[in-house]
Amino acid sequence: MPEVRVKIFSRDLQKNLFPDNAFYKRSKKDAPSSAESIDIPQAQQQAAAVIGNVQIDYDNAGNNLAAADKLDPIKRINTLKTYANQNFFVPPVVIDKNNQDGELSYSKQQEIREEMSLELNTQVANYAAVKWSPATVARMVKTTGTATRTCEVVGGHAGQVKRAVLADILNVKGLFQKMNLPAGKLYALPTPAFWNDIMNIPEFRDFEKTGMDTLLKQGTIGRWLGIDWYEPRWNEGLGANIVYDDAVPATPVKIDYTPAVVGGRTVQVLVPNATSVGGVLFWHEKMVRRSEGNVNVYYDPNNPEYQADIISSNVRFGASSGRSDEKGVVALIETLVP
C-alpha cells in the first residue's frame, strides 16, 4: 500500500482546517503560538481634551510666576487581556491492514484525513463563536417578537422563545453605532431558527430579492443594514452557536466552556441548563481575535501492538474578543417565554 507521508498529510490537513471562507477567519489574527495563552495589550482610557488656554507668566529673568497653572501629567499604564490557546486533537485512528479485502487504498487514507480535518475545523469554529460572544449585558439585545417558536438548545429551555423582529436588528445596529469602531466590516452568524425569524421580516425578505448574488459566492447571504449575514450555521451537538442562561431576562448570563473530567481526562465542555437559550453573534472583524498554531501530525506505521498504522493530529487554537469592555461584539439573545 502507499505510505502515508507525514509532510503531505500535514499540508493537506492545514489546507482543510482553515478554509478561506470560514467565519472565524473574519477576525484579527495573533501570531501563531504553542503557548497555552495569548496576551492582548489594553490601552488605558485616553484623557479627555480640554478647550482653553494655559496661562503661564514670566518675569524679566524668565522665572515662572504662575506655577500653580502648570499642567499635571497623567501616567498612562496599559493592562493585558489574556485568552487561552487550547489544544484541539483528534484521538488516534487505527488503520487495520489485516482485516482489509486486499491492500488498503490511498483513498481510504484520504478519507480519514478529510474526516479528521473536518472534525478539527468544526470544533475550532464552535469554540470561536462562543469565545467571541459577549458576557457584558450592555453588549446584549433580547428578542421582542410577539410570535414564538420552540427553543432548540440541546439540554436547554424546553419551551417557547420570542422570535426576532426588525426592531431587534435595529437595536443591534444601534449598539455598534455608539461604539466608535474603526473602519471594517460587521458580520452576523444566524442559526436556521433565527434565519427563519429574519425571513419573516418583510424589509429583509424584499431586499433578498435583489441584493444577494455577489455575497452568496463569498459564503454570505447578503448585506443588510451594513452587516454581512452568513448562511445559517448549526452546531448540531449544541443546537445553537452561542448560548445564554435566560433565567433572569434582564441580565442573561453567557454559558462558556468549563473544564470537566471525561474518560479520565480534563476537557473543555459546554453545559446548558433548563433556562438556556440561543443567540445570534454579531462582530466587527477588527475587534475579535484568534490564534492558530501549526497542525501537528502523528503517524505510527506498522505499530506492533495493533499490527496496523495509527494516525492522529492536533492544533493549538484560541479566540477572544479583542477588548476587555467587549466593544465590537453584540449578541441577539432569545427571550425565554415562561
ABEGO torsion letter per residue (X at the ends): XBBBBAAAAAAAAAAAABBAABAAABBBBBBBBABABBBBBBBBBBBBBBBEBBBBBBBAAGBBABAAABBBBBBBBBBBBBBBBBBBBBBBBBBBAAABBEBBBAAAAAAAAAAAAAAAAAAAAAAAAAAABBABAAABBBBABABBBBBABBGBBABBBBBBBAAAAAAAAAAAAAAGBBBEBBBBBBBAAAAAAAAABAAAAAAAAAAAAAAAAAGBAEBBGGBBBBBBBBBAAAGBABBBBAABAABBBBBBBBBBBBGGBBBBBBBBBAABBBBBBBBBAAABBBBBBBBBBBBBBGBAAAGBBBBBBBBBBBBBBABAAGBGBBBBBBBBBX
